[in-house]
Amino acid sequence: LKDHAEEYLKHLEAKKSSKTHLRDRRRYLLKVIEACPFKRLSDLNATPLQKWLYRQMEEGISARTANAYRAAWLAFCNWCVSTQRLAENPFKNLAKANEKVDRRRVRRAFTREELTSLLKATQERPLAEGLTITTGPRKGELKNKISPEYRAKLKRLGLERALIYKSLALTGLRRGELASLRVGLLNLDIPNPCAILRAADEKNRQGSHIPLRDDLVTDFKEWLIIKLRALQDAARLNGDPIP
């Protein structure tokens, strides 16, 4: 069974699944293989897995985590069916835990004021940390002596972090999707500005055009100018070609 599981994980890796997804699927599969009497594909049965999940919930795991185990095994066995390793999925009728009655964390959207405060703190923090004296009788004072170059670098870092947070909040992109964007994928000077998310970088592997709000477009343009100037200054300093 472990051999089949490894083949399935290689299949996911070939599909360019994220490292986090691969890590979680591996953990969900191998933990159940160790805990349940499953040695071969022919041993797979919904009853032992259902009982094990019930025990795990009694010991403290959330309904959401239990459903993650269930989803992993459903997906694995669907793959086994598609590759003719199994005639049918033995877990197709496995009951799903009710997440609504077992919510460990109630999420809510930030208010406008909370998001504004977060972005302001994010932008200011790198410079504040650089200016903070960390030892001695003046510990905690914002009077550390730093060079103009280092000050500028910390300011850019704060701007970049704040832009990342704002972009995530206003577009709904996942972290990996946002990280995949390049300058050539930003259409900022058209009537309806958008970011192009390539199919290979999107979770559902379909690709999308993400609309961008006007203030975010302005922020992107300003950041690209700042980033280009920093690269040009570094190139001049090192004697490299000017980008």
NORBEL-V569624 format. One record per residue. N is the residue number from 1. RES is the residue in three letters. OMEGA is omega in radians with two decimals (999 if undefined). BURIAL is # if it has 9 or more other ideal C-beta (glycine too) atoms within 8 Angstrom, else .. D_LAST is the distance of its C-alpha to the last C-alpha in Angstrom with 2 decimals. Layout:
N:RES:OMEGA:BURIAL:D_LAST + N:RES:OMEGA:BURIAL:D_LAST
This chain:
1:LEU:3.11:#:53.84 + 2:LYS:3.13:.:51.05 + 3:ASP:3.10:.:50.15 + 4:HIS:3.12:#:49.89 + 5:ALA:3.12:#:47.79 + 6:GLU:3.09:.:45.33 + 7:GLU:3.10:.:45.16 + 8:TYR:3.13:#:44.44 + 9:LEU:3.05:#:41.62 + 10:LYS:3.08:.:40.10 + 11:HIS:3.11:#:40.41 + 12:LEU:3.13:#:38.48 + 13:GLU:3.11:#:35.77 + 14:ALA:3.10:.:35.52 + 15:LYS:3.13:.:35.15 + 16:LYS:3.03:.:32.03 + 17:SER:-3.09:.:33.93 + 18:SER:3.12:.:32.23 + 19:LYS:3.13:.:33.04 + 20:THR:3.13:.:34.98 + 21:HIS:3.12:#:37.03 + 22:LEU:3.14:#:37.84 + 23:ARG:-3.11:.:38.84 + 24:ASP:3.14:#:41.10 + 25:ARG:3.11:#:42.71 + 26:ARG:-3.12:#:43.47 + 27:ARG:-3.11:.:45.06 + 28:TYR:-3.12:#:47.12 + 29:LEU:-3.04:#:48.42 + 30:LEU:3.14:#:49.26 + 31:LYS:3.13:#:50.88 + 32:VAL:3.11:#:53.25 + 33:ILE:3.13:#:54.05 + 34:GLU:-3.01:.:55.08 + 35:ALA:-3.08:.:57.07 + 36:CYS:-3.10:#:58.83 + 37:PRO:3.14:.:61.21 + 38:PHE:3.10:#:58.70 + 39:LYS:3.14:.:58.57 + 40:ARG:3.11:.:58.33 + 41:LEU:-3.13:#:57.23 + 42:SER:3.14:.:60.91 + 43:ASP:-3.03:#:61.29 + 44:LEU:-3.09:#:58.94 + 45:ASN:-3.06:.:60.91 + 46:ALA:-3.03:#:60.06 + 47:THR:3.12:.:62.87 + 48:PRO:3.14:#:61.73 + 49:LEU:3.12:#:58.16 + 50:GLN:3.12:#:59.49 + 51:LYS:-3.13:.:61.78 + 52:TRP:3.12:#:59.03 + 53:LEU:3.08:#:56.74 + 54:TYR:3.13:.:59.66 + 55:ARG:3.14:.:60.24 + 56:GLN:3.11:#:56.62 + 57:MET:3.07:#:56.72 + 58:GLU:3.14:.:59.94 + 59:GLU:2.98:.:58.23 + 60:GLY:-3.14:.:55.40 + 61:ILE:-3.09:.:52.53 + 62:SER:3.07:#:51.54 + 63:ALA:3.14:#:52.35 + 64:ARG:3.11:#:48.65 + 65:THR:3.10:#:48.28 + 66:ALA:3.13:#:51.45 + 67:ASN:3.07:#:50.03 + 68:ALA:3.04:#:46.87 + 69:TYR:-3.13:#:49.20 + 70:ARG:-3.12:#:51.04 + 71:ALA:-3.14:.:47.91 + 72:ALA:-3.11:#:46.75 + 73:TRP:3.04:#:50.14 + 74:LEU:-3.12:#:50.46 + 75:ALA:3.12:#:47.13 + 76:PHE:-3.10:#:48.02 + 77:CYS:3.03:#:51.43 + 78:ASN:3.08:#:50.09 + 79:TRP:3.11:#:47.90 + 80:CYS:3.09:#:51.04 + 81:VAL:-3.10:#:52.88 + 82:SER:3.12:.:50.15 + 83:THR:3.06:.:50.22 + 84:GLN:3.03:.:54.06 + 85:ARG:3.07:.:54.48 + 86:LEU:3.10:#:56.43 + 87:ALA:3.10:.:58.67 + 88:GLU:-3.11:.:57.81 + 89:ASN:-3.11:#:55.94 + 90:PRO:-3.10:#:58.39 + 91:PHE:-3.06:#:56.47 + 92:LYS:3.13:.:56.26 + 93:ASN:-3.14:.:58.87 + 94:LEU:-3.06:#:57.65 + 95:ALA:3.12:.:58.04 + 96:LYS:3.13:.:55.01 + 97:ALA:-3.12:#:55.19 + 98:ASN:-3.10:.:55.29 + 99:GLU:-3.09:#:52.14 + 100:LYS:-3.11:.:53.37 + 101:VAL:-3.11:.:56.25 + 102:ASP:-3.12:#:54.25 + 103:ARG:-3.13:.:51.10 + 104:ARG:-3.11:.:49.90 + 105:ARG:3.13:.:47.10 + 106:VAL:-3.09:.:47.33 + 107:ARG:3.04:.:43.86 + 108:ARG:3.12:.:43.18 + 109:ALA:3.02:.:40.31 + 110:PHE:2.92:.:38.95 + 111:THR:3.10:.:40.26 + 112:ARG:-3.12:.:37.90 + 113:GLU:3.13:.:38.76 + 114:GLU:3.13:.:38.12 + 115:LEU:3.10:#:34.68 + 116:THR:3.13:.:33.79 + 117:SER:3.12:.:35.09 + 118:LEU:-3.12:#:33.19 + 119:LEU:3.13:#:29.82 + 120:LYS:3.13:#:30.64 + 121:ALA:3.14:.:31.72 + 122:THR:-3.11:#:28.73 + 123:GLN:-3.05:#:26.31 + 124:GLU:-2.98:#:28.41 + 125:ARG:-3.10:#:29.39 + 126:PRO:3.13:#:26.56 + 127:LEU:3.12:#:26.87 + 128:ALA:3.12:#:30.65 + 129:GLU:3.13:.:30.79 + 130:GLY:-3.13:#:28.74 + 131:LEU:-3.06:#:31.16 + 132:THR:3.05:#:34.27 + 133:ILE:-3.01:#:36.53 + 134:THR:-3.13:.:37.69 + 135:THR:3.05:.:40.61 + 136:GLY:-3.07:.:43.43 + 137:PRO:-3.13:.:45.56 + 138:ARG:-3.13:.:42.62 + 139:LYS:3.12:.:41.27 + 140:GLY:3.13:.:39.72 + 141:GLU:-3.13:.:38.90 + 142:LEU:-3.08:.:35.42 + 143:LYS:3.10:.:35.32 + 144:ASN:-3.12:#:33.27 + 145:LYS:3.11:.:31.31 + 146:ILE:-3.11:.:27.57 + 147:SER:3.09:.:24.79 + 148:PRO:3.14:.:22.67 + 149:GLU:-3.13:.:19.55 + 150:TYR:3.09:#:21.51 + 151:ARG:3.13:#:22.86 + 152:ALA:3.13:#:19.49 + 153:LYS:3.14:.:18.56 + 154:LEU:3.09:#:21.94 + 155:LYS:3.11:#:21.56 + 156:ARG:3.12:#:18.35 + 157:LEU:3.11:#:20.32 + 158:GLY:3.11:#:23.19 + 159:LEU:-3.12:#:21.31 + 160:GLU:-3.14:#:19.83 + 161:ARG:3.13:#:23.34 + 162:ALA:3.13:#:25.01 + 163:LEU:3.08:#:22.75 + 164:ILE:-3.13:#:23.56 + 165:TYR:-3.12:#:27.24 + 166:LYS:-3.14:#:27.25 + 167:SER:3.11:#:25.57 + 168:LEU:-3.08:#:28.17 + 169:ALA:-3.02:.:30.95 + 170:LEU:-3.12:#:30.16 + 171:THR:-3.07:#:29.27 + 172:GLY:3.12:.:31.57 + 173:LEU:2.99:#:28.95 + 174:ARG:-3.08:.:29.67 + 175:ARG:-3.13:.:27.43 + 176:GLY:3.12:.:26.39 + 177:GLU:3.10:#:25.84 + 178:LEU:-3.13:#:23.54 + 179:ALA:-3.11:.:21.58 + 180:SER:-3.07:#:21.19 + 181:LEU:3.08:#:19.32 + 182:ARG:-3.10:.:15.73 + 183:VAL:-3.11:.:13.70 + 184:GLY:3.14:.:15.21 + 185:LEU:3.13:#:18.60 + 186:LEU:3.05:#:18.64 + 187:ASN:-2.99:.:20.42 + 188:LEU:-3.03:#:20.29 + 189:ASP:3.09:.:21.19 + 190:ILE:-3.10:.:24.38 + 191:PRO:3.10:.:27.95 + 192:ASN:-3.07:.:28.24 + 193:PRO:-3.12:#:24.91 + 194:CYS:2.99:#:24.73 + 195:ALA:-3.14:#:22.91 + 196:ILE:3.10:#:23.60 + 197:LEU:-3.10:#:25.13 + 198:ARG:-3.10:#:25.47 + 199:ALA:-3.11:.:28.98 + 200:ALA:-3.08:.:28.06 + 201:ASP:-3.11:.:26.68 + 202:GLU:-3.08:#:29.63 + 203:LYS:-3.10:.:32.90 + 204:ASN:3.05:.:35.10 + 205:ARG:3.12:.:32.86 + 206:GLN:-3.08:.:33.11 + 207:GLY:-3.09:.:29.75 + 208:SER:2.92:.:29.53 + 209:HIS:-3.05:.:27.92 + 210:ILE:3.12:#:27.84 + 211:PRO:-3.13:.:28.53 + 212:LEU:3.11:#:26.53 + 213:ARG:-3.05:.:28.33 + 214:ASP:-3.11:.:27.16 + 215:ASP:3.09:.:26.58 + 216:LEU:3.06:#:24.50 + 217:VAL:3.12:#:22.36 + 218:THR:3.12:.:21.87 + 219:ASP:3.11:#:21.04 + 220:PHE:-3.12:#:18.39 + 221:LYS:3.14:#:16.72 + 222:GLU:-3.13:.:16.98 + 223:TRP:3.13:#:15.68 + 224:LEU:3.08:#:12.49 + 225:ILE:3.13:.:11.93 + 226:ILE:-3.12:#:12.95 + 227:LYS:-3.14:#:10.85 + 228:LEU:3.13:#:7.52 + 229:ARG:3.13:.:9.07 + 230:ALA:3.11:#:10.18 + 231:LEU:3.11:#:7.08 + 232:GLN:3.11:#:5.98 + 233:ASP:3.13:.:9.69 + 234:ALA:3.13:#:9.99 + 235:ALA:3.11:#:7.67 + 236:ARG:-3.12:.:9.82 + 237:LEU:-3.08:.:12.80 + 238:ASN:-3.12:.:12.54 + 239:GLY:-3.12:.:11.73 + 240:ASP:3.05:.:8.83 + 241:PRO:-3.09:.:6.28 + 242:ILE:3.13:.:3.84 + 243:PRO:999:.:0.00
